[in-house]
Amino acid sequence: MLDVIYVNRCPKLKVIFSPTIVRSLPMLRTLEITHCEELEQIFDSGDAQTLYTCSQQVCFPNLHYICVEKCNKLKYLFHNFVAGHFHNLIALEIKDCSQLQKVFAFECETDDDDQEGIVMDGEKVLLRNLLRIRLSRLPNFKEIHHGFKLKDDVEEHIINDCPKYYPSLYLHTEE
């Protein structure tokens, strides 16, 4: 089974995975995407119903590490995926993605007036096993997800050159 995927220097690639492919990657542990200047979506959201159905399942139960670097047309890492389905994610690293706004985004959200819709099924987004987060040179990055909470046992939390990201508004210790 495939457990590591590296996508590197694919300058014309716009989409990496179809919803059908996503279902066949339950053993994926590492996902690294670098230097894909035209990348607009990691997962094809063209078939919204299939993607929604897949996102209701734990599509990536073993994914530990995500690294995305120099993908300047990417606005969201995961569109219509619920953060809780990445429950084993340990490290998240995002660098030099000039258009990136959020890690998790949903169609019910609106960006025009900064008002967002209800999080799917009222889910409180929390990446329970996340220990390392590095965000660097992301001029349009605003948040991991609306309502995101970071546990107080995170080992590494590095944020550099992310002028629109206000960690004090989004990072909370568990009560």
ChimeraX commands (.cxc) that place a marker at each C-alpha (Angstrom):
marker #1 position 0.00,0.00,0.00 radius 0.5
marker #1 position 1.11,3.51,-0.79 radius 0.5
marker #1 position 2.22,5.35,2.36 radius 0.5
marker #1 position 4.33,8.28,1.08 radius 0.5
marker #1 position 3.52,10.72,-1.71 radius 0.5
marker #1 position 5.94,13.37,-2.94 radius 0.5
marker #1 position 4.80,15.77,-5.64 radius 0.5
marker #1 position 7.70,17.99,-6.68 radius 0.5
marker #1 position 8.31,20.45,-9.51 radius 0.5
marker #1 position 5.11,19.94,-11.47 radius 0.5
marker #1 position 4.71,23.51,-12.73 radius 0.5
marker #1 position 1.48,22.97,-14.71 radius 0.5
marker #1 position -0.32,20.61,-12.33 radius 0.5
marker #1 position -3.68,22.09,-11.18 radius 0.5
marker #1 position -5.22,19.19,-9.17 radius 0.5
marker #1 position -3.52,16.19,-7.57 radius 0.5
marker #1 position -6.23,13.79,-6.34 radius 0.5
marker #1 position -9.71,12.87,-7.52 radius 0.5
marker #1 position -12.28,11.78,-4.89 radius 0.5
marker #1 position -11.91,8.19,-6.12 radius 0.5
marker #1 position -8.15,8.23,-5.49 radius 0.5
marker #1 position -8.64,9.72,-2.02 radius 0.5
marker #1 position -10.57,6.63,-0.93 radius 0.5
marker #1 position -7.70,4.40,-1.99 radius 0.5
marker #1 position -5.10,6.08,0.24 radius 0.5
marker #1 position -5.94,4.87,3.77 radius 0.5
marker #1 position -2.31,4.00,4.52 radius 0.5
marker #1 position -0.89,7.39,3.51 radius 0.5
marker #1 position 1.50,8.62,6.21 radius 0.5
marker #1 position 3.36,11.45,4.48 radius 0.5
marker #1 position 2.21,14.00,1.91 radius 0.5
marker #1 position 4.75,16.49,0.54 radius 0.5
marker #1 position 3.91,18.91,-2.25 radius 0.5
marker #1 position 6.55,21.38,-3.40 radius 0.5
marker #1 position 7.18,23.75,-6.29 radius 0.5
marker #1 position 3.81,23.28,-8.00 radius 0.5
marker #1 position 3.21,26.87,-9.06 radius 0.5
marker #1 position -0.15,26.30,-10.82 radius 0.5
marker #1 position -1.66,23.97,-8.21 radius 0.5
marker #1 position -5.17,25.16,-7.31 radius 0.5
marker #1 position -6.52,22.14,-5.42 radius 0.5
marker #1 position -4.95,19.16,-3.73 radius 0.5
marker #1 position -8.29,17.34,-3.97 radius 0.5
marker #1 position -10.63,17.86,-6.91 radius 0.5
marker #1 position -13.79,19.43,-5.54 radius 0.5
marker #1 position -15.53,19.19,-8.92 radius 0.5
marker #1 position -17.64,16.27,-7.74 radius 0.5
marker #1 position -18.77,17.89,-4.50 radius 0.5
marker #1 position -21.10,15.06,-3.43 radius 0.5
marker #1 position -18.45,12.35,-3.81 radius 0.5
marker #1 position -15.91,14.50,-1.99 radius 0.5
marker #1 position -18.40,15.24,0.80 radius 0.5
marker #1 position -19.21,11.53,1.18 radius 0.5
marker #1 position -15.51,10.69,1.33 radius 0.5
marker #1 position -14.84,13.46,3.84 radius 0.5
marker #1 position -17.46,11.95,6.15 radius 0.5
marker #1 position -15.26,8.85,6.38 radius 0.5
marker #1 position -11.78,8.84,7.84 radius 0.5
marker #1 position -9.98,9.15,4.53 radius 0.5
marker #1 position -6.50,9.58,5.99 radius 0.5
marker #1 position -6.41,7.69,9.30 radius 0.5
marker #1 position -2.61,7.27,9.17 radius 0.5
marker #1 position -1.50,10.64,7.81 radius 0.5
marker #1 position 1.20,11.99,10.14 radius 0.5
marker #1 position 3.02,14.65,8.14 radius 0.5
marker #1 position 1.91,17.27,5.62 radius 0.5
marker #1 position 4.34,19.66,3.95 radius 0.5
marker #1 position 3.30,22.15,1.28 radius 0.5
marker #1 position 5.81,24.60,-0.16 radius 0.5
marker #1 position 5.83,27.05,-3.06 radius 0.5
marker #1 position 2.33,26.36,-4.35 radius 0.5
marker #1 position 1.30,29.92,-5.07 radius 0.5
marker #1 position -2.20,29.41,-6.50 radius 0.5
marker #1 position -3.39,27.17,-3.69 radius 0.5
marker #1 position -5.98,28.96,-1.47 radius 0.5
marker #1 position -6.90,26.03,0.79 radius 0.5
marker #1 position -5.12,22.78,1.58 radius 0.5
marker #1 position -8.30,20.84,2.29 radius 0.5
marker #1 position -11.59,22.06,0.86 radius 0.5
marker #1 position -14.70,20.39,2.30 radius 0.5
marker #1 position -12.64,18.01,4.46 radius 0.5
marker #1 position -13.21,18.00,8.20 radius 0.5
marker #1 position -10.08,18.44,10.33 radius 0.5
marker #1 position -11.20,15.67,12.67 radius 0.5
marker #1 position -10.56,13.18,9.86 radius 0.5
marker #1 position -6.84,13.90,10.19 radius 0.5
marker #1 position -6.79,12.68,13.77 radius 0.5
marker #1 position -3.25,11.27,13.57 radius 0.5
marker #1 position -1.66,14.35,12.02 radius 0.5
marker #1 position 1.50,15.13,14.00 radius 0.5
marker #1 position 3.25,17.77,11.88 radius 0.5
marker #1 position 1.99,20.47,9.54 radius 0.5
marker #1 position 4.44,22.60,7.58 radius 0.5
marker #1 position 3.43,25.24,5.04 radius 0.5
marker #1 position 5.88,27.66,3.40 radius 0.5
marker #1 position 5.93,30.19,0.58 radius 0.5
marker #1 position 2.33,29.82,-0.62 radius 0.5
marker #1 position 1.34,33.37,-1.51 radius 0.5
marker #1 position -2.42,32.79,-1.99 radius 0.5
marker #1 position -3.04,30.32,0.84 radius 0.5
marker #1 position -5.79,31.56,3.19 radius 0.5
marker #1 position -6.74,28.52,5.29 radius 0.5
marker #1 position -5.84,24.90,5.82 radius 0.5
marker #1 position -9.48,23.74,6.08 radius 0.5
marker #1 position -12.29,25.53,4.23 radius 0.5
marker #1 position -15.92,24.66,3.59 radius 0.5
marker #1 position -18.36,25.76,0.93 radius 0.5
marker #1 position -20.71,27.12,3.59 radius 0.5
marker #1 position -18.09,29.72,4.49 radius 0.5
marker #1 position -17.99,33.14,2.92 radius 0.5
marker #1 position -14.93,35.30,2.49 radius 0.5
marker #1 position -16.58,38.52,1.32 radius 0.5
marker #1 position -17.50,39.93,4.72 radius 0.5
marker #1 position -15.39,37.62,6.89 radius 0.5
marker #1 position -18.55,35.98,8.23 radius 0.5
marker #1 position -18.48,32.22,8.17 radius 0.5
marker #1 position -21.18,29.59,8.10 radius 0.5
marker #1 position -21.72,26.96,10.74 radius 0.5
marker #1 position -18.97,24.38,10.97 radius 0.5
marker #1 position -20.24,21.11,9.50 radius 0.5
marker #1 position -22.33,19.17,12.01 radius 0.5
marker #1 position -21.27,21.63,14.71 radius 0.5
marker #1 position -17.90,19.91,14.85 radius 0.5
marker #1 position -15.30,21.59,17.01 radius 0.5
marker #1 position -12.16,21.43,14.95 radius 0.5
marker #1 position -9.20,20.17,16.91 radius 0.5
marker #1 position -6.18,18.29,15.59 radius 0.5
marker #1 position -5.68,16.22,18.72 radius 0.5
marker #1 position -2.25,14.77,17.91 radius 0.5
marker #1 position -0.69,17.81,16.27 radius 0.5
marker #1 position 2.70,18.40,17.89 radius 0.5
marker #1 position 4.52,20.55,15.32 radius 0.5
marker #1 position 3.23,23.41,13.23 radius 0.5
marker #1 position 5.39,25.64,11.02 radius 0.5
marker #1 position 3.92,28.45,8.94 radius 0.5
marker #1 position 6.32,30.65,6.99 radius 0.5
marker #1 position 5.98,33.39,4.38 radius 0.5
marker #1 position 2.22,33.15,3.89 radius 0.5
marker #1 position 1.08,36.72,3.15 radius 0.5
marker #1 position -2.66,35.88,2.84 radius 0.5
marker #1 position -2.92,33.16,5.48 radius 0.5
marker #1 position -5.69,33.88,8.01 radius 0.5
marker #1 position -6.32,30.70,9.96 radius 0.5
marker #1 position -6.11,26.94,10.18 radius 0.5
marker #1 position -9.91,26.86,10.36 radius 0.5
marker #1 position -12.62,28.98,11.94 radius 0.5
marker #1 position -12.72,28.00,15.61 radius 0.5
marker #1 position -9.44,26.08,15.48 radius 0.5
marker #1 position -7.98,25.19,18.86 radius 0.5
marker #1 position -4.40,24.11,19.42 radius 0.5
marker #1 position -3.63,21.94,22.43 radius 0.5
marker #1 position -1.23,23.23,25.04 radius 0.5
marker #1 position 1.18,20.29,24.63 radius 0.5
marker #1 position 2.38,21.32,21.16 radius 0.5
marker #1 position 6.16,20.87,21.01 radius 0.5
marker #1 position 6.92,23.27,18.16 radius 0.5
marker #1 position 4.88,26.25,17.01 radius 0.5
marker #1 position 6.75,28.48,14.53 radius 0.5
marker #1 position 5.07,31.29,12.63 radius 0.5
marker #1 position 7.09,33.65,10.42 radius 0.5
marker #1 position 5.92,36.31,7.97 radius 0.5
marker #1 position 2.19,35.57,8.16 radius 0.5
marker #1 position 0.86,39.14,8.58 radius 0.5
marker #1 position -2.87,38.27,8.43 radius 0.5
marker #1 position -2.65,35.41,10.92 radius 0.5
marker #1 position -3.38,36.36,14.52 radius 0.5
marker #1 position -2.51,33.37,16.69 radius 0.5
marker #1 position -3.92,34.94,19.84 radius 0.5
marker #1 position -7.37,34.78,18.26 radius 0.5
marker #1 position -7.15,31.12,17.34 radius 0.5
marker #1 position -4.79,29.33,19.68 radius 0.5
marker #1 position -6.25,28.24,23.00 radius 0.5
marker #1 position -5.33,25.71,25.61 radius 0.5
marker #1 position -7.87,23.06,26.43 radius 0.5
marker #1 position -9.96,23.69,29.51 radius 0.5
marker link #1:1,2 radius 0.2
marker link #1:2,3 radius 0.2
marker link #1:3,4 radius 0.2
marker link #1:4,5 radius 0.2
marker link #1:5,6 radius 0.2
marker link #1:6,7 radius 0.2
marker link #1:7,8 radius 0.2
marker link #1:8,9 radius 0.2
marker link #1:9,10 radius 0.2
marker link #1:10,11 radius 0.2
marker link #1:11,12 radius 0.2
marker link #1:12,13 radius 0.2
marker link #1:13,14 radius 0.2
marker link #1:14,15 radius 0.2
marker link #1:15,16 radius 0.2
marker link #1:16,17 radius 0.2
marker link #1:17,18 radius 0.2
marker link #1:18,19 radius 0.2
marker link #1:19,20 radius 0.2
marker link #1:20,21 radius 0.2
marker link #1:21,22 radius 0.2
marker link #1:22,23 radius 0.2
marker link #1:23,24 radius 0.2
marker link #1:24,25 radius 0.2
marker link #1:25,26 radius 0.2
marker link #1:26,27 radius 0.2
marker link #1:27,28 radius 0.2
marker link #1:28,29 radius 0.2
marker link #1:29,30 radius 0.2
marker link #1:30,31 radius 0.2
marker link #1:31,32 radius 0.2
marker link #1:32,33 radius 0.2
marker link #1:33,34 radius 0.2
marker link #1:34,35 radius 0.2
marker link #1:35,36 radius 0.2
marker link #1:36,37 radius 0.2
marker link #1:37,38 radius 0.2
marker link #1:38,39 radius 0.2
marker link #1:39,40 radius 0.2
marker link #1:40,41 radius 0.2
marker link #1:41,42 radius 0.2
marker link #1:42,43 radius 0.2
marker link #1:43,44 radius 0.2
marker link #1:44,45 radius 0.2
marker link #1:45,46 radius 0.2
marker link #1:46,47 radius 0.2
marker link #1:47,48 radius 0.2
marker link #1:48,49 radius 0.2
marker link #1:49,50 radius 0.2
marker link #1:50,51 radius 0.2
marker link #1:51,52 radius 0.2
marker link #1:52,53 radius 0.2
marker link #1:53,54 radius 0.2
marker link #1:54,55 radius 0.2
marker link #1:55,56 radius 0.2
marker link #1:56,57 radius 0.2
marker link #1:57,58 radius 0.2
marker link #1:58,59 radius 0.2
marker link #1:59,60 radius 0.2
marker link #1:60,61 radius 0.2
marker link #1:61,62 radius 0.2
marker link #1:62,63 radius 0.2
marker link #1:63,64 radius 0.2
marker link #1:64,65 radius 0.2
marker link #1:65,66 radius 0.2
marker link #1:66,67 radius 0.2
marker link #1:67,68 radius 0.2
marker link #1:68,69 radius 0.2
marker link #1:69,70 radius 0.2
marker link #1:70,71 radius 0.2
marker link #1:71,72 radius 0.2
marker link #1:72,73 radius 0.2
marker link #1:73,74 radius 0.2
marker link #1:74,75 radius 0.2
marker link #1:75,76 radius 0.2
marker link #1:76,77 radius 0.2
marker link #1:77,78 radius 0.2
marker link #1:78,79 radius 0.2
marker link #1:79,80 radius 0.2
marker link #1:80,81 radius 0.2
marker link #1:81,82 radius 0.2
marker link #1:82,83 radius 0.2
marker link #1:83,84 radius 0.2
marker link #1:84,85 radius 0.2
marker link #1:85,86 radius 0.2
marker link #1:86,87 radius 0.2
marker link #1:87,88 radius 0.2
marker link #1:88,89 radius 0.2
marker link #1:89,90 radius 0.2
marker link #1:90,91 radius 0.2
marker link #1:91,92 radius 0.2
marker link #1:92,93 radius 0.2
marker link #1:93,94 radius 0.2
marker link #1:94,95 radius 0.2
marker link #1:95,96 radius 0.2
marker link #1:96,97 radius 0.2
marker link #1:97,98 radius 0.2
marker link #1:98,99 radius 0.2
marker link #1:99,100 radius 0.2
marker link #1:100,101 radius 0.2
marker link #1:101,102 radius 0.2
marker link #1:102,103 radius 0.2
marker link #1:103,104 radius 0.2
marker link #1:104,105 radius 0.2
marker link #1:105,106 radius 0.2
marker link #1:106,107 radius 0.2
marker link #1:107,108 radius 0.2
marker link #1:108,109 radius 0.2
marker link #1:109,110 radius 0.2
marker link #1:110,111 radius 0.2
marker link #1:111,112 radius 0.2
marker link #1:112,113 radius 0.2
marker link #1:113,114 radius 0.2
marker link #1:114,115 radius 0.2
marker link #1:115,116 radius 0.2
marker link #1:116,117 radius 0.2
marker link #1:117,118 radius 0.2
marker link #1:118,119 radius 0.2
marker link #1:119,120 radius 0.2
marker link #1:120,121 radius 0.2
marker link #1:121,122 radius 0.2
marker link #1:122,123 radius 0.2
marker link #1:123,124 radius 0.2
marker link #1:124,125 radius 0.2
marker link #1:125,126 radius 0.2
marker link #1:126,127 radius 0.2
marker link #1:127,128 radius 0.2
marker link #1:128,129 radius 0.2
marker link #1:129,130 radius 0.2
marker link #1:130,131 radius 0.2
marker link #1:131,132 radius 0.2
marker link #1:132,133 radius 0.2
marker link #1:133,134 radius 0.2
marker link #1:134,135 radius 0.2
marker link #1:135,136 radius 0.2
marker link #1:136,137 radius 0.2
marker link #1:137,138 radius 0.2
marker link #1:138,139 radius 0.2
marker link #1:139,140 radius 0.2
marker link #1:140,141 radius 0.2
marker link #1:141,142 radius 0.2
marker link #1:142,143 radius 0.2
marker link #1:143,144 radius 0.2
marker link #1:144,145 radius 0.2
marker link #1:145,146 radius 0.2
marker link #1:146,147 radius 0.2
marker link #1:147,148 radius 0.2
marker link #1:148,149 radius 0.2
marker link #1:149,150 radius 0.2
marker link #1:150,151 radius 0.2
marker link #1:151,152 radius 0.2
marker link #1:152,153 radius 0.2
marker link #1:153,154 radius 0.2
marker link #1:154,155 radius 0.2
marker link #1:155,156 radius 0.2
marker link #1:156,157 radius 0.2
marker link #1:157,158 radius 0.2
marker link #1:158,159 radius 0.2
marker link #1:159,160 radius 0.2
marker link #1:160,161 radius 0.2
marker link #1:161,162 radius 0.2
marker link #1:162,163 radius 0.2
marker link #1:163,164 radius 0.2
marker link #1:164,165 radius 0.2
marker link #1:165,166 radius 0.2
marker link #1:166,167 radius 0.2
marker link #1:167,168 radius 0.2
marker link #1:168,169 radius 0.2
marker link #1:169,170 radius 0.2
marker link #1:170,171 radius 0.2
marker link #1:171,172 radius 0.2
marker link #1:172,173 radius 0.2
marker link #1:173,174 radius 0.2
marker link #1:174,175 radius 0.2
view
